Amino acid sequence: KIKQEEMENKQLQKLQAQQEWNEHRAEQKQRLDEFYDTKIAELELNEKLQQQQKEMETIQSHEMRQLNQQRVQYREQEYNKKIEMKMEKSLLQQEECKMKEERLQKLRTSVHKQLNQRHIEDVSGVLSETANFKNKQRSNDEGSTVELYPQYGYLDEKLFDDPKFSLLHNLVNKNLHQNTYAKKCIQNLNSATKARKDCNHQKIF
C-alpha cells in the first residue's frame, strides 16, 4: 500500500511538473506572439508612414515644379516687357529726333529765305580786302603813301583837357596823390568824357 501511494505521489508530481511546463510554454508562447504582433504592428506603421512621406514628397515635388515653372514664366514675361519698353523708348527717341531735325530744317529754310546773303557778306567783311592787302597794293604803286594801322589812344591835349587827369597829374608831381583828402577829391571829380558802356577802353579813368 505504501508503494502504491509513493507511485501515485510520483505520478501526481510528474503531472504537476508537466502542467507547470505547459503553462510556462503557453506563457512564453503568448509573450512571443505579443512581441511578434507588436513588431509587425510597428513595421506596418513605419511602412505606412514612409508611404505617406513619399506621397507628401511627391506632392511637394510636383508643387515645386509648378512653382518653378510659374517663376520662369514670370521672369520671361518681365524680361519681354523690359525688351518691349526699351524698343518703344528707342522708337520714341528716334521719332523725337526726327521731328526735331525736321523742325530745325524748316527753321533753317525759313531763315535762309529771309536773309540777304549778299548784304551779310558785305557787312561781315569776310570777302572784303584787308588793310594789309591794301597796303601791299599801295606799296607796289609808285608815289603812293602806305597808311599805317590805326592807333587807338589819346593825345596829350585830350588828356589834359580832362580836369580829373590834370588834377591827378599835378598831385603826382607834388607827391600828394597818396593823401586821403586828395584821393577823395579825385573820386568825387567826374571825368569830362563819358565812356560808352560797350567800350571800356574809351574811359580815361
HUKA-V768066 format. One record per residue. N is the residue number from 1. NEAR is the number of other C-alpha atoms within 10 Angstrom. Layout:
n = <N,N>
near = <NEAR,NEAR>
This chain:
n = <1,2,3,4,5,6,7,8,9,10,11,12,13,14,15,16,17,18,19,20,21,22,23,24,25,26,27,28,29,30,31,32,33,34,35,36,37,38,39,40,41,42,43,44,45,46,47,48,49,50,51,52,53,54,55,56,57,58,59,60,61,62,63,64,65,66,67,68,69,70,71,72,73,74,75,76,77,78,79,80,81,82,83,84,85,86,87,88,89,90,91,92,93,94,95,96,97,98,99,100,101,102,103,104,105,106,107,108,109,110,111,112,113,114,115,116,117,118,119,120,121,122,123,124,125,126,127,128,129,130,131,132,133,134,135,136,137,138,139,140,141,142,143,144,145,146,147,148,149,150,151,152,153,154,155,156,157,158,159,160,161,162,163,164,165,166,167,168,169,170,171,172,173,174,175,176,177,178,179,180,181,182,183,184,185,186,187,188,189,190,191,192,193,194,195,196,197,198,199,200,201,202,203,204,205>
near = <6,7,8,9,10,11,12,12,12,12,12,12,12,12,12,12,12,12,12,12,12,12,12,12,12,12,12,12,12,12,12,12,12,12,12,12,12,12,12,12,12,12,12,12,12,12,12,12,12,12,12,12,12,12,12,12,12,12,12,12,12,12,12,12,12,12,12,12,12,12,12,12,12,12,12,12,12,12,12,12,12,12,12,12,12,12,12,12,12,12,12,12,12,12,12,12,12,12,12,12,12,12,12,12,12,12,12,12,11,11,11,11,10,9,10,10,11,9,9,11,12,11,11,10,10,10,9,10,9,10,12,12,10,12,17,11,12,15,14,10,11,7,8,11,10,14,12,9,9,6,6,7,9,10,8,8,8,10,15,13,14,16,15,20,20,13,16,17,14,12,17,12,9,9,10,14,17,10,11,9,11,15,15,10,14,17,12,10,13,14,17,13,14,10,14,10,9,7,8,10,12,15,12,16,13>
